Amino acid sequence: MCGPIAQGLEQSAHNRKVPGSIPGGPTNLNRAKIIEGNIMSHQSLKKFIDLITFDQQLIILQKKSQDIQKNIFRYQQEIQQVEDRKTKIELKEQELQRQLGQQEILLKELQDNEQSFLKNIEKVSASREYDAAVKELEHLRVIQSSEEQKLMQIHNKINNVKKEEVAIFQQVHEEILKLEQLIEYEKQNLDLVDKELLSIDNARNEKLQGISSDWLEMYEMMRGRVSDPVVPLQQDSCSACFYGLTPRDLQILRYNGILQCKDCYRLLYEQSVP
């Protein structure tokens, strides 16, 4: 046929606008939605990776804070050890002073005994008793002489300890002063780090915006267990435990952007995210 009738039949029979193997109607809108979905997923993943990088800096600062606190504690312990040396020499002198007091009491008793023997000897008339009293007095004087030597030895020890005290006290004073300066320096550093941590904590809240709550939940859970809760994929394997992903796992990872490792439970992502 030809003419207007034939043209109407051709349109109806051969180019009917119905859905078939090729989608009917315009397809540009559907394609736009698909592209937009990929971009949104990609942006969320990028924000998530940015959060991980941010948290790594936070971990470094937290470790720095812990190290500083350990240094302060160590210096405080060293001060205690230095003071213990001072206390030790003081106790040593106190013990010697105690021994000196006891020795002086003992010598006083020996001297009193000597005077008592001398008075008794004067009253003795029999020669046999006199000779026995003299021998006992001589023995007493031998003991007294020995104890006097011990007393002199204690005096010498006290003098030596006092000299040692002067040197130790000076050394202790210098060491404590140095350690206190180190503690003050570390406290200043700790104050700076704590302020930086506070600032980062405030900035972190902004980093959480636009990230899937499911990812954040898994991330926070793993963050409390390991220092690297999120790791990149390396040769189709987890870069932390080297668990190999199946083709299906890789497909899910590339679709979702994040996948939890079935072996170590860390979150995996591809490093190709710009």
PLY file of the C-alpha trace (Angstrom):
ply
format ascii 1.0
element vertex 274
property float x
property float y
property float z
element edge 273
property int vertex1
property int vertex2
end_header
0.00 0.00 0.00
0.93 3.52 -0.35
-0.33 6.84 0.81
-1.51 7.90 4.24
-3.26 4.59 5.00
-0.12 2.55 4.31
1.93 4.89 6.53
-0.51 4.43 9.39
-0.36 0.63 9.09
3.48 0.63 9.06
3.63 2.61 12.27
1.19 0.32 14.01
2.49 -3.01 12.77
6.23 -2.57 12.61
7.21 0.04 15.23
4.70 -0.41 18.02
5.67 1.40 21.28
5.36 -1.54 23.68
7.89 -2.98 26.19
9.94 -5.86 24.87
13.55 -7.05 24.96
14.55 -3.42 24.61
12.92 -1.19 27.29
10.08 0.84 25.96
10.01 4.55 26.50
12.96 6.80 27.38
15.94 5.21 29.23
18.01 8.28 30.12
16.25 8.73 33.51
17.00 5.15 34.66
20.61 5.50 33.62
20.91 8.75 35.54
19.61 7.08 38.73
22.15 4.25 38.44
25.06 6.67 38.01
23.85 8.80 40.92
23.65 5.72 43.16
27.23 4.75 42.35
28.47 8.26 43.09
26.70 8.36 46.47
28.12 4.97 47.44
31.56 6.05 46.33
31.36 9.28 48.32
30.26 7.42 51.45
33.14 5.00 51.07
35.60 7.83 50.57
34.33 9.51 53.77
34.72 6.21 55.58
38.34 5.86 54.44
38.95 9.48 55.44
37.59 8.63 58.92
39.95 5.66 59.16
42.94 7.84 58.22
41.77 10.43 60.71
41.46 7.82 63.45
44.97 6.54 62.74
46.25 10.03 63.52
44.11 9.95 66.65
45.65 6.62 67.67
49.14 8.06 67.18
48.28 10.97 69.46
46.70 8.68 72.04
49.83 6.52 72.06
51.95 9.65 72.40
49.84 10.68 75.39
50.26 7.24 76.93
54.03 7.29 76.35
54.30 10.70 78.01
52.30 9.47 81.00
54.58 6.44 81.22
57.62 8.74 81.18
56.14 10.84 83.99
55.41 7.72 86.02
58.93 6.40 85.38
60.51 9.68 86.48
58.36 9.67 89.60
59.56 6.15 90.36
63.17 7.24 89.86
62.60 10.11 92.30
61.29 7.57 94.81
64.35 5.38 94.25
66.64 8.36 94.76
64.80 9.33 97.94
65.06 5.70 99.08
68.85 6.01 98.87
68.66 9.06 101.12
66.32 7.25 103.52
68.62 4.22 103.55
71.67 6.21 104.64
69.56 8.04 107.25
68.35 4.73 108.65
71.92 3.47 108.68
72.99 6.43 110.82
69.98 5.97 113.10
70.93 2.33 113.63
74.51 3.28 114.45
73.26 5.93 116.88
71.10 3.27 118.54
74.11 0.94 118.82
76.16 3.81 120.22
73.57 4.47 122.90
73.47 0.81 123.89
77.26 0.63 123.99
77.49 3.69 126.21
74.97 2.14 128.61
77.00 -1.08 128.67
80.23 0.79 129.40
78.51 2.77 132.15
77.45 -0.51 133.74
81.01 -1.88 133.46
82.41 1.28 135.03
79.90 1.03 137.88
80.87 -2.61 138.38
84.54 -1.62 138.46
83.90 0.96 141.17
81.90 -1.57 143.14
84.75 -4.13 142.92
87.27 -1.55 144.07
85.19 -0.79 147.15
84.74 -4.48 147.89
88.47 -5.17 147.55
89.25 -2.58 150.17
87.03 -4.43 152.63
88.57 -7.87 151.97
91.07 -8.99 154.69
91.82 -12.57 153.68
94.51 -12.92 151.05
92.71 -15.68 149.18
89.55 -13.63 148.80
91.61 -10.59 147.87
93.44 -12.42 145.09
90.11 -13.72 143.69
88.62 -10.23 143.73
91.65 -8.78 141.94
91.47 -11.41 139.22
87.78 -10.74 138.73
88.52 -7.00 138.54
91.21 -7.58 135.92
88.80 -9.69 133.89
86.20 -6.94 134.15
88.72 -4.37 132.92
89.60 -6.57 129.92
85.92 -6.68 129.00
85.64 -2.95 129.56
88.63 -2.28 127.28
87.10 -4.46 124.54
83.79 -2.66 124.79
85.53 0.73 124.68
87.14 -0.33 121.38
83.71 -1.26 120.07
82.44 2.14 121.13
85.26 3.84 119.19
84.49 1.73 116.15
80.84 2.81 116.28
81.92 6.45 116.56
84.16 6.03 113.48
81.32 4.41 111.55
78.98 7.27 112.44
81.55 9.81 111.26
82.00 7.94 107.98
78.25 7.66 107.48
77.81 11.38 108.08
80.42 12.11 105.40
78.64 9.71 103.09
75.34 11.43 103.90
76.67 14.80 102.80
77.75 13.41 99.41
74.53 11.40 98.93
72.28 14.27 99.96
73.97 16.55 97.43
73.71 13.89 94.72
70.08 13.18 95.60
69.22 16.87 95.50
70.72 17.25 92.01
69.09 14.10 90.64
65.66 14.99 92.04
65.92 18.50 90.64
66.76 17.09 87.21
63.92 14.55 87.35
61.43 17.19 88.47
62.42 19.33 85.48
61.86 16.34 83.18
58.45 15.72 84.75
57.48 19.36 84.27
58.61 19.19 80.63
56.58 16.02 80.03
53.54 17.54 81.73
53.70 20.49 79.37
53.91 18.09 76.42
51.00 16.10 77.81
48.93 19.25 78.12
49.57 20.11 74.46
48.72 16.57 73.32
45.53 16.50 75.40
44.42 19.78 73.88
45.11 18.40 70.41
43.17 15.25 71.25
40.23 17.32 72.42
40.30 19.28 69.19
40.46 16.08 67.14
37.60 14.53 69.09
35.44 17.52 68.22
36.46 17.33 64.55
35.77 13.59 64.47
32.05 14.14 64.92
31.99 15.92 61.57
33.82 13.02 59.94
31.00 10.66 60.96
28.46 12.48 58.83
27.39 10.71 55.65
28.80 7.29 56.59
26.64 4.18 56.70
25.57 3.36 60.26
26.16 -0.35 59.54
29.78 0.33 58.62
30.26 2.55 61.66
28.80 -0.10 63.97
31.14 -2.80 62.65
34.06 -0.36 62.64
33.56 0.73 66.26
33.19 -2.88 67.36
36.47 -3.92 65.70
38.17 -0.71 66.77
37.89 -1.81 70.38
39.64 -5.11 69.57
42.48 -4.33 67.16
44.55 -1.29 66.27
43.82 -1.69 62.54
40.11 -2.52 62.25
39.97 -1.51 58.57
42.62 -2.70 56.12
42.96 -2.58 52.34
42.63 -5.54 50.04
45.95 -6.90 48.82
46.09 -9.36 45.95
42.45 -10.33 46.56
43.29 -11.15 50.20
42.95 -9.50 53.58
46.20 -7.59 54.14
46.03 -8.31 57.89
45.40 -12.08 58.10
45.94 -12.93 54.38
42.57 -14.65 54.10
41.83 -15.12 50.39
38.52 -13.78 49.11
36.33 -15.84 46.81
35.12 -14.37 43.50
31.72 -13.94 45.15
33.32 -12.06 48.08
35.14 -9.79 45.65
31.91 -9.12 43.81
30.15 -8.17 47.08
33.11 -6.02 48.13
33.09 -4.08 44.88
29.34 -3.67 45.06
29.11 -2.56 48.70
32.50 -0.89 48.99
33.20 -2.64 52.31
33.34 -6.32 53.27
34.03 -7.96 56.61
36.83 -10.54 56.53
35.49 -13.98 57.33
38.66 -14.93 59.18
39.79 -11.94 61.30
36.55 -9.91 60.99
38.35 -6.73 59.95
36.68 -4.52 57.38
38.18 -4.71 53.90
38.19 -2.13 51.13
39.94 -1.63 47.80
42.75 0.91 47.73
41.64 2.23 44.37
39.32 4.65 46.20
40.81 8.09 45.40
0 1
1 2
2 3
3 4
4 5
5 6
6 7
7 8
8 9
9 10
10 11
11 12
12 13
13 14
14 15
15 16
16 17
17 18
18 19
19 20
20 21
21 22
22 23
23 24
24 25
25 26
26 27
27 28
28 29
29 30
30 31
31 32
32 33
33 34
34 35
35 36
36 37
37 38
38 39
39 40
40 41
41 42
42 43
43 44
44 45
45 46
46 47
47 48
48 49
49 50
50 51
51 52
52 53
53 54
54 55
55 56
56 57
57 58
58 59
59 60
60 61
61 62
62 63
63 64
64 65
65 66
66 67
67 68
68 69
69 70
70 71
71 72
72 73
73 74
74 75
75 76
76 77
77 78
78 79
79 80
80 81
81 82
82 83
83 84
84 85
85 86
86 87
87 88
88 89
89 90
90 91
91 92
92 93
93 94
94 95
95 96
96 97
97 98
98 99
99 100
100 101
101 102
102 103
103 104
104 105
105 106
106 107
107 108
108 109
109 110
110 111
111 112
112 113
113 114
114 115
115 116
116 117
117 118
118 119
119 120
120 121
121 122
122 123
123 124
124 125
125 126
126 127
127 128
128 129
129 130
130 131
131 132
132 133
133 134
134 135
135 136
136 137
137 138
138 139
139 140
140 141
141 142
142 143
143 144
144 145
145 146
146 147
147 148
148 149
149 150
150 151
151 152
152 153
153 154
154 155
155 156
156 157
157 158
158 159
159 160
160 161
161 162
162 163
163 164
164 165
165 166
166 167
167 168
168 169
169 170
170 171
171 172
172 173
173 174
174 175
175 176
176 177
177 178
178 179
179 180
180 181
181 182
182 183
183 184
184 185
185 186
186 187
187 188
188 189
189 190
190 191
191 192
192 193
193 194
194 195
195 196
196 197
197 198
198 199
199 200
200 201
201 202
202 203
203 204
204 205
205 206
206 207
207 208
208 209
209 210
210 211
211 212
212 213
213 214
214 215
215 216
216 217
217 218
218 219
219 220
220 221
221 222
222 223
223 224
224 225
225 226
226 227
227 228
228 229
229 230
230 231
231 232
232 233
233 234
234 235
235 236
236 237
237 238
238 239
239 240
240 241
241 242
242 243
243 244
244 245
245 246
246 247
247 248
248 249
249 250
250 251
251 252
252 253
253 254
254 255
255 256
256 257
257 258
258 259
259 260
260 261
261 262
262 263
263 264
264 265
265 266
266 267
267 268
268 269
269 270
270 271
271 272
272 273
